[in-house]
Amino acid sequence: MFNPANFVIEILGQTAAGLWAVTSTIQTEGGAGSAQFSADSCHLVIITFASTAIICDLQADGSWKKMGTIKHDFWVKSANFSADCVHVVTAGDDHKAKIHSQIAGSWKEKACIVHDKKVTSANFSADCQHVVTASDDGTAKISSLQTDGSWKLKANIVHQDKVLSASFSADACHVVTASIDGVVKIYGVDANGSWLQKAAIQKKTEFTAASFSADSRNVVTVSQDNKVRIAELRKKD
């Protein structure tokens, strides 16, 4: 529960009697805009109005403890955990996306992905091995986790205008980007780990979103001509 006037986040938990009660309060500088739990419900990331994201971890006694603060130079747009709950990625209006990982109980910055303009989104692949960032600078960048725990830039997808969305397929083998330049691009990962363009959908309209179906076989696009289009992915023989 948010209390902007006092800049406090109240976290509620369910008691043995089935009642809901405040278990922890987290002080925030400048108030909070949103908060999101990890998939295992053991971590919480809070986006504040002070250009930060606060990571809290669930303790053995059911309380929540502030474990780290991710600092940006301007507004934090989004914060998302990886499916394995080991990593969190933030996207900022300061042209940066930051990846933090949990190491020996603490959260440490492992990568900073830099764009030339605002980062509009940052998302992990389902297998937690890749991150794709989208930006107003007309690019989407794919970074991959290395064996030493670092993240390496693997692909730079270039559009002619702002990229409004970028996301992975459920099998983590493809990325789709949508841009107001009227192009949707689909990239796929090869056996050697490189990402290459596999297809492009081009129309005389601005694309606002694109995403894969759960079976990774279809892509749905949304555009400003008030049309939703579905494209099927077909492998070459």
Salt bridges, closest charged atoms under 4 A:
ASP57 OD1 - HIS43 ND1 2.74
ASP73 OD2 - LYS96 NZ 3.25
ASP94 OD2 - HIS72 ND1 3.05
ASP137 OD2 - HIS115 ND1 3.15
ASP181 OD2 - HIS159 ND1 3.13
ASP190 OD1 - LYS198 NZ 3.06
ASP225 OD2 - ARG229 NH2 2.71
GLU232 OE2 - ARG217 NH2 3.98
GLU232 OE1 - ARG234 NE 3.50
